[in-house]
Amino acid sequence: MRNLCPNFDNEDGLETVLEVPIPEDMWTNIGNSGSHRWQNLRALMKAQFSLDKSSHLSASSNHEFVALLKLIGCPLIPLQVQYDHTLTRPLKDSSIKASSAKYIVQQYIAAIGGVGALDSLKNMYAVGQVRMAGSEMRQGNDSVRLKSRAEVGGFVLWQKNPNLWEFELVVSGFKVIAGSDGKVAWNQSSSQPCHANKGPPRPLRRLIQGLDPRCTANLFIDAVCVGEKTINNEDCFLLKLEATHDILQAQNTSHTEIVRHTVWGYFSQRTGLLIKFEDTKLVRMKSGKGNNFIFWETSMESMIEDYRYVDDINIAHGGKTVTILYRYGVAHNHKRRIEETWRIEEIDFNICGLSMDCFLPPSDTKKNCGSVQHTM
């Protein structure tokens, strides 16, 4: 990962610190000469790009590519997560499935470092890189193939608790920023102003992919155990969470309705660790006039790997997410597949000086945060 940009105008001058570290592959593709690289990086830091036709992730335009980056890079989980200090729930009056899930989560907490280690966490930051590949939107139910070309990028994530976080992602010269100040979750891109997400603030899905064990434990402690399944020759307990009608209704808009959003966690019976995280979301949207509707189903499966201890906390340092977009209804029946492979380059906890001000929406976009955006 490259953190600094040389001063091409003055060889003896100070180097520029990049807002988001980028992989060496991306640095090579930014430009051949020093002046071109500097111009492109300067445009990147200012988040100003022209909307020309694009083939990134097989998108038909840069606008579509940015929409895919938001969908894959920074989706939210459907449920609010309480920052419970005790990380426990009473078993009284719980069903067998719910009691089993609470026991499995306690095993996960022990495998991740224990309650004492998790209670010591105040905040965190992570730096990583991603590699994405996608298919075109194909008609029919047949399997879709990825294009050979992969898009590379990097990200930075700051977090204080499940509802205080900021995430910056740069892929192939395009930038997406998302965050939550505890009152509203928002996002913006290099080509679009800030938008507020409908409903109460929720955690970033990427936090559940091995980066925030406390958030993961608090999420699944209210789940139910629905059986066992073998994942990559690893016997796992399968925990399930279903977003209730009230939660989904709070996220609806005048033109969209979330029909269901279900979350699954696969916890290894051998190690106790979360090795797969999956969620499926079905959205119904109005299509023009009349009572015609289009359905969008988004299925995301994340394999979580390479656990390593950092400050006595077992953190996943890599993984892969496969996303299937399925659109049907009226005359539509299309499918698209996108794969993201990520690797954590640096992670640390209890950063000094990380105050509430670090999670406010950008000052120049606050006036645009009144509009509401619904993401697939």
C-alpha angles and dihedrals in degrees: 000000000000116000100171135052117210118241100250093181094054121022091199093048127102119275120247117249109227116232089221120024111236132206119257089246090060092046090055092050095049092079146319100237131049094244093051092048091050093049092049093046091048090052089047093053090049090047092228118142135153117244100238126155112287138196095192109135085355089291117160093222142008089254090059091045091054090049089054091049090055092047096048101027105045115014120152127232114245098241135067113238121216114221092231112187095202097048089210138107128198115257094210113119091003121136121243090255092050093045091050090052092052090051091049091050090052088054089050091051090052092048093049094054109287136270093286093057093046092048089057092062114105101162142335146203131202136190120199147151132237137201118199134189128177146180131228121264098270126195120239134021098287120121116273126226127220122236115248094237115089127201116224131203148141138239143200123207127192121186138174100172134336092286099041113067144119127203130190122189128183119187125171092339097314123111131209123185125190133171150152128223094192093266104057136011115222142175139192137177141204090270104031135058125242118294129190119226117235117252132020120326115279135186122272111258090228089067090066090054091086101290101098113035092175092057090045093051093048090048097052098036087086094046129104127236108239100178144288133298137178115237117185091339090310118121108227141185111233116221121189135200124187120197109234125236092255092053093049093045091056088059097048124107133201091270102030135058125189105222096187142341118193130183128201130190123195111206120190114243089209102048103015091230127133106251101168133030120189136176135174126199128190119196127184117207132187114249113209119295127349127022098311117133137190120209123213117194118189118191119185124185119183124191109205118207149157101050113195133172118253115177090343092307119116105228128182110237100189147016149140132251124201116197124192118194114197122184121186141154135086103017095334126106110150137145135198132184127205127180126198125190116191137186128191112228099178136007133171139170138219097026112193118237097021098143134170089267089068090069101048118117114261110283094232092055102042091098090059096049092088092081117088124227126196115203125203 
